[in-house]
Amino acid sequence: MTDATRILAIRHGETAWNVDTRIQGQLDLPLNDVGRWQAEQVARAVASEGLHAVYSSDLARARETAEAVSRSTGLPLVLDTGLRERAFGVFQGRTFAEIEAEWPDAAMRWRKRDPTFGPDGGEALAQFYDRCVAAAARIAAAHPGETIALVAHGGVMDCLYRAATRVDLQAPRSWLLGNASINRLLYTPEGFTLVGWSDTGHLDGAVARDETQDVSGSSRVGHAA
């Protein structure tokens, strides 16, 4: 395992739409005040991790979080569109309740995690999974034996968890996706391995929002990340 890439997969800090449980998808919203504070806390937490590189989605909420990590480590920030959140098409800008009211059939396929389903103008779940996991693997493969940060979105974190634990894409989610959480993985040519998940100790009890629960309490398939 000496050539394994150690990955700190970090979800971006909070945005106003995370609070509102409104789907952001690939719309480009900034962090709110809480999110900016969270970004500074996570940057301090990873400053002593011996990072060799910092990568991020190019969307503002991830980029702003990654910029704090870049400042704390003195490493340049590399943006990669492959780490973007899932494109949610017509769902973007809507709350979960609005989606269910306006597109009940589509909402049902979304909730059931139909891998072939994508909202009009958006990505199918399987397409999104293949895209973001391939991007993370490509980046990690370029850093054997090193430690890197990947700053991205709730949907991306969900896919990386599934890739590392071999959990089926349609299986209900039982793991957290908190804002500014640190998630630890290893990568080798054989794939991803889970080391630790949803570390939010650096937030000192602040709310780490996980806005992906549906009204029944089961795991929702969408991410306002």
N, C-alpha and C positions, 0 to 999 in steps of 0.2 A: 504493500500500500504506500510505499515511499513516493511513488509517482502519482498518487491520487491528488486531485485538486480539491482543496478544502473551500467550501462555498458558504458565505454568509448571505443568505437570501433575505432581503429586507423589504417589507412592505412599506409603501409611502406613508407619510403622516396624514392626519385627518384633513378633510375638506368640508366645506359647507354642505355639499351634497351627500357626503357620508352621514352627516347628522340627520339630514332629511330623508334618508334611504331612497335617494334618487339616482337612477342609473347614469353613470358617467360614460362608461365604455371608452371610446376614443375621443370624446369631447375633452377639451384641454382646460381644465380648471386648476387654479392654484391652491396651495395649502391655506387653511385658515390660521388664526392666531395659535390655536392649540396645536395644529399640525406643524407649524414652524418651530414651536417649542419642542415637540416630539422629535423633530428632525435633529435639533441640537443635542438632545439627550441620546439619541441612538448614535450620533456621530462621536460623542464622548465615549460611549460604551465600546465602540469598535476601534478606537484610536490606538489601543495597545494590542490589537489582534495580529499584528504583523502582516497587514494586507500588502499585496503586490500590485493590485489593480482594482479600479472601481468602475463598474459598468451600470448603465441605467437605461430604462425606457426613456424615450425623448419627450413623453408627455409631462407637462409642467409639474404636476404633483409629485411624480417620481423624481424628476430632474432636480427640483428644489431640495428634496430629501437627500439625494445623492450629492448635491453640491456641498451640503453640510459635511458629509463624510469625506469628500474630497479635500475640503479645507482642513479638517481635523487630522488627516493623514499626510497631506502634502502631495497626494497623488493626482494625476490628471484624471478628468472624468471622460469616459468614453460612452457615447450615446448609441443605442442600438434599437432600431424600430421593431426588431423581432421580439423584444420584451414588452411591447405595448399590451394594454388590456384588450380583451376581446372586443371586437366591433359589434355593437348591439343594434345598429341600424335604427329603425323607427322606435325602439324601446328607449333610446338615449334621451335623457332629459325628463323621463317619466318616473314616477314612484311605482313601487310594486303594486299598490292598490289600483293605480290608474291603468297599469298594464293588464291586470286581471279583469278590470271592468271593460276595457276597450277591445282586448283580444283574448277572450277566455280560452279558445281552443289552442292558440299559440302559447298562452301562459301555461296551459296544462302540459304541453310537450316540453316546454322549458323546465317546468318543475320536475318532470319525470326524467330529465337529463337525456332526452333523445339525442344521440350523438350526431344524427343527420340534420337536426333542426337548427336553423338560424333565423332570427327575425329579418323581415324585409330590409335589405340593404346591409345586413350584418353577416357575421361568420357563423358557420355551423360549429357546434361544440367540438367535434372531432378535428375539424380544420384548425381551430384555435389551439387545441392541445398539441397537435403536430407542430404547429408554427412556433409556439413559445418554448416547448421542450427541446426542439431542434436548435433554437437560438441559444438556450442555456448550455446545451451540450457542446455546441460549436465554440462558444466562448470558453467554457471550462477546459476543453481539449487543448486550447492554446496556452494553458498555464499548468502543465503537469508539475506536481510537487509544490505548488504555490497556493497561496490563500487569496481569494478574490471576494469582492462584494458584488452582488447583483441586486439592484434596487428596482422594484417593479410593483405589481398590483395584486389585489386579492385573487383574481382569477388565475394569474400566473403562479402565485404561491400554491393555490389549490392543485394546479396541474403538476407542479414539481413534487408536491407531497405524494400524489398518486403515482408519479413515475418512480419515486424512490421507494415506495412501499408496495408497489405492484397492485394497488387498489384499482378495481375496474372503474372506467370512466362514468358508468351509470350508477355506481354505488352511492348511497346517501352519504353526505359528508358529516363527520363527527369530530372534526378537528377545527381549531380556532384559526381565524385569519385577521388578527388584530392589527390596527394601524401601528406602524413603527415597530412591529415585532421583528425579532431576529430569529431566523430559521436556519439550522445548520445541516449541511449535506456534504457528502463526498461524491466525487465523480471519477470514474475510471472508464476505459473503453468498454467495459461491461455494462455501464450505465450509472444511475444515481443510487446512493444509499442514504438513508435517513440517520442523522446523528442526534439532533435535538430540534424541538419544534416550539414555536410561539413563546420565545423568551421575551418578556416585557418587564423584567425586574428593573431595568434602567428608567422606567417611567414612574417609579416611586408611587404606585397606586393610582396614577392618572387613568382615565377611561381609555381602554384600547378597544375601539369600536369594531364590532364584527356584525356588519349590517346585513348579513346574508341569511338570516333566519326567517322562515315564512310564518304566516299567522297560525299555523298548526303546531309550530315549534320544531318541525323537522327541517332538515337542511335545505335551504333554497339553492337552486342551481345558478342563479344570477349573482352578479357582483356589482355593487355600486362603486366598486374600487375604480 
